[in-house]
Amino acid sequence: MPEEKSSTINKAAPEKKTSWLSRNVISMGFVSFLNDLSSDMIFPFIPIFLTSTLGASLTFVGLIEGLADATASILKIASGRISDKAQKRKPFAVFGYSLSAVAKPMLAFALLPWHVLAVRFLDRVGKGTRDAPRDALISFSVDKKLYGRAFGFHRGMDTLGAALGPLAAFLILPLIDNNLRTLFLLSFIASFFAVLIVIFFVREVHSNHIAPLELKRMGIKELGTPFFIFLGIATFFSLGKASDAFLILQAREIGIALVLLPILYFAANITFALFSTPLGMLGDRIGKRWVFTVGLAVLGATYFGFAFLKTSSAIWMLFIFYGIYQALTEGVAKAIVADLVRPEIRGTAYGFFNAFTGAALLPGSIIFGFLAERFGAPLAFSYAASIVLIAALLFTAIRIFGFIRSKNMNIFQYS
C-alpha cells in the first residue's frame, strides 16, 4: 500500500496537447493583451502625475512601486497554493483581472500621493490573486516540450498590449486636452473586455486526478532544491531591477519630450512583443537557461548605458535593448519553473517564484530611488547593473561547475 501511494503521488500530469497555440493559450494571450493595453495607457504617466501634479518625491515613487509589487508578491504564494489544493485556477484569474479593471480608473480621483498608493495597492491585489494560477493553467494547456514558445507567446501578447497602450495614450491625449485624469478613466474599457474573455473563453484544466488527501500532504519541500536555487538567483537579480518608472524619469531628465514618452515606452514594448515568441522557441531548442543568462547580461549592459550615455539617440537605443532583455528572460523564466517542478504543485511554485522576485522589488526600488535622489542617476544605475551582472555570473557558475544536483531533478538537465 505505501508503495502504491508513492506511485500515485509521483504520477505526472497527462500532457497531451501537441499544439502550443491551444484555446487557453490564445485566450489568456488576448486577456493579457487587453489588460496591459489598459495598464500601459496610464503607466508612463503615473510617475509624472505623482511628481509634477501631486508633488511626490522620487523616494515616494520608489516606495509606491516597490510596495505595490510586494503586496502582489505575498498574495501570489497564497493564491498559488490554494489553487493547487482546490485544483481550480480559473476563478482566481476571473477575480484578479476584475479587481484590477475596477482599480485603474480610480486614479482619476487621486488628490494626494497616498491616494495613488492605495489604488496601486488594490490593482496589485488583483495581480497577486491571478498570476500564479494563470501561469499554472497555461502550463497545463500545452506539452512540456512547448513551454518556451507558449509562455513566449503569452508574454508577447501581454507586451504587445503594453506597447500599444502608450501609443493609444499618445493618440488620445490631444483629444482630451492632455488631461491625465480623463485618460485614467478611459483605461477601464480595455480591462472590461479582458474580464469578459477570461469568463467566457478560458477553460479550467486540471493537472491530474491526484487524491485530495495526497495533495494535502505535499509540502513546500516537494518543490525541490533545483527550484529553490533558481528562485534564489532570480530573487537576487530582482534586487537590482530598476522600476520602469525610473527609466522614464531618466529619459525625461535627458531631454525626451513629455509627448514622446509614450512612443519611447512603445519602442521597448513592441521590441519585447516581437522577439518574445521567437526567443521562447530558441529556448526550447538550445536551452532555456542559456537564453535566460544572456538576458541578464543584456540588462546589465543596458543599465550601464542609462548611467553614462546622455544623448536622446542613446536613450532610444537603450529602451530597445531593454525590450530585448525582457524577451530573453520573462517567458523563459516561467518555462524553467514549469520544467523544475511537478505539475500538481505548479501553482505553488509560480506563487513562490512570482512572490519572491516581486518582493525583492520593494527594497530594490527604495534603494534605487534613494541612490538616485542622494547621489544621482549614474550611481543608481551602476548599482543596478552590478547586481544584475553578479546574478548572471552566479547562474553561469552553477551551470559550469554543477553545484546543484538532486536525485530526481537537475537544474541543468532541463533546457
Secondary structure, DSSP 8 states (H G I E B T S, - for coil): -HHHHHHHHT---------SS-HHHHHHHHHHHHHHHHHHHHGGGHHHIIIIIS---HHHHHHHHHHHHHHHHHHHHHHHHHHHHHT--HHHHHHHHHHHHHHGGGGGG--SHHHHHHHHHHHHHHHHHHHHHHHHHHHHTS-GGGHHHHHHHHHHHHHHHHHHHHHHHHHHGGGGTT-HHHHHHHTHHHHHHHHHHHHHT-----S----HHHHHH--GGGG-HHHHHHHHHHHHHHTT---HHHHHHHHHHHT--GGGHHHHHHHHHHHHHHHHHHHHHHHHHH-HHHHHHHHHHHHHHHHHHHHH--SHHHHHHHHHHHHHHHHHHHHHHHHHHHHHS-GGGHHHHHHHHHHHHHHTHHHHHHHHHHHHHHH-HHHHHHHHHHHHHHHHHHHHHHHHHT----SS--TTT--
